[in-house]
Structure formats: structure tokens, C-alpha cells
Amino acid sequence: YNLGIARTTSDGPGSGYKVCWGHNGGVDYWNIELGTFQIDGPDAQGTPVTCTMGLSCSIQVTGVNLAATNQIAVTALSDTCGQATLNLAVFPGATNPATASGSFDTFELGIPTGGVPGDYKVCW
């Protein structure tokens, strides 16, 4: 089955999910438990991230099974993470997208020296 692109929910990633089957669809029919399901990825960030021009900027996330290959991208606020083409924000001196470092939960963007101040979205 193609589950599509996972979006962060209030429940977040982890292993607290079950996979059920039913012969006719609908909640009343999903009565056979097939097993558990784990979704890897970052937790939803409840606190806004703030970076200041001229100062070092890093973003730290928490999550399940984060990896060295993970990246984040700072995009236009109007973007939807996972869409085919993201409108990456351009900040001279900063790396965007940024690759995970350390224990795979920190993304060093560098020192932004220019760009347009404002609100942006961070996609993983």
C-alpha cells in the first residue's frame, strides 16, 4: 500500500501505532490486528526557531531514528513540506538545505549575513 508522504501530527513519530485490516473498510470493519507500525522522523516543533543575521544559526530537533543523511530546508511560509518544488530561502553565508551533524539532531546553517527578514517554514 502507498501511504503517501507522512505529515507531522500531534502524535508525532514513534512506534505507538497499529496496523489493522478489515474486509469492507471503515472503522467498524478494521477488526484484525496485523501488527505494529513505526514512523521515523522528527517531532513537531512547538517553539518557533529564531535566527539572527550576523550570528551563528543552528536548529535542533528531536525525533525517532534520525540519521546522518537527514536534511532540513528553510522555505517560503506558503510552501507545503513535501511538495515537488520548494521555494528555498536564500541567506548569504547560510547553508540551505542543511545536513544533520553530531548525533543527527542538529542542523548547522552557518552565519546568515543577508537575506529578507521574516517568517519561514522549516521542512525535514
C-alpha positions in Angstrom: 0.0 0.0 0.0 1.2 3.5 -0.8 0.8 5.6 2.4 1.9 8.8 0.7 4.0 11.4 2.4 3.8 11.4 6.1 3.0 14.7 7.7 3.8 15.5 11.4 0.8 15.1 13.6 0.2 15.9 17.2 1.1 12.2 17.9 4.4 12.5 16.2 6.7 9.7 15.1 7.3 6.6 17.1 6.0 3.1 17.5 2.7 3.7 19.1 0.7 2.8 16.0 -1.1 -0.4 15.0 -1.9 -1.8 11.5 -5.4 -3.2 11.2 -7.2 -4.9 8.4 -10.9 -5.1 7.5 -12.8 -6.7 4.7 -15.1 -3.8 3.9 -13.2 -0.6 5.1 -14.5 1.8 7.7 -13.6 1.8 11.4 -16.2 -0.8 12.3 -14.7 -3.3 9.9 -11.0 -3.0 10.8 -11.1 -5.7 13.3 -8.0 -7.8 12.5 -4.7 -6.5 14.0 -1.8 -7.2 11.6 1.0 -5.7 13.7 2.6 -2.5 14.8 3.8 0.3 12.7 6.7 2.7 13.3 7.1 6.0 11.6 10.6 7.6 11.8 11.2 11.3 11.7 11.2 14.5 13.7 8.8 15.5 16.4 6.6 18.5 15.7 8.4 21.6 16.9 6.1 23.7 19.1 8.5 26.5 19.7 9.4 28.8 16.8 13.1 28.8 15.8 14.8 32.2 15.6 18.0 33.0 13.8 19.6 36.5 13.7 21.6 37.9 10.8 25.3 38.0 11.7 25.0 35.3 14.4 25.6 31.5 14.1 22.3 29.7 13.4 21.6 26.1 14.2 18.3 24.2 14.5 17.9 21.2 16.9 15.2 18.7 16.6 14.0 15.6 18.5 12.6 12.5 16.9 12.9 8.8 16.2 15.7 7.2 14.2 17.2 10.4 12.9 20.1 9.7 10.6 23.3 11.4 9.2 21.5 11.7 5.8 18.7 13.8 7.2 18.4 17.4 6.0 16.2 20.4 6.7 15.3 23.2 4.3 14.2 26.7 5.1 11.4 27.6 2.7 8.7 30.1 2.0 6.0 30.1 4.6 3.4 29.4 1.9 5.2 26.1 0.9 3.9 22.7 1.9 6.7 20.4 3.0 6.9 17.5 0.6 5.7 19.5 -2.5 7.6 18.9 -5.7 9.4 22.2 -5.7 10.3 24.2 -2.6 11.0 27.9 -2.6 14.2 27.8 -0.7 15.1 30.9 1.3 18.4 32.5 0.3 20.6 33.8 3.1 24.2 34.6 2.1 26.6 32.9 4.5 24.0 30.2 5.4 23.7 26.7 4.1 20.2 25.8 2.9 19.3 23.0 2.9 21.5 21.8 5.8 22.6 18.3 6.7 22.4 16.8 10.1 25.5 16.8 12.3 26.6 15.5 15.7 24.0 13.0 16.9 21.9 13.7 13.8 19.6 16.1 15.7 21.4 19.4 15.0 21.5 21.3 11.7 24.1 24.0 11.4 23.0 26.6 9.0 26.1 28.9 9.5 26.1 32.7 9.8 23.5 34.4 7.6 24.8 37.8 6.5 21.9 38.9 4.3 18.5 38.0 3.0 15.0 39.1 3.7 14.0 39.0 7.4 10.6 37.5 8.1 8.8 34.2 8.8 9.8 31.0 7.0 8.9 27.3 7.2 11.4 24.6 8.1 10.9 21.2 6.3 12.7 18.0 7.2 
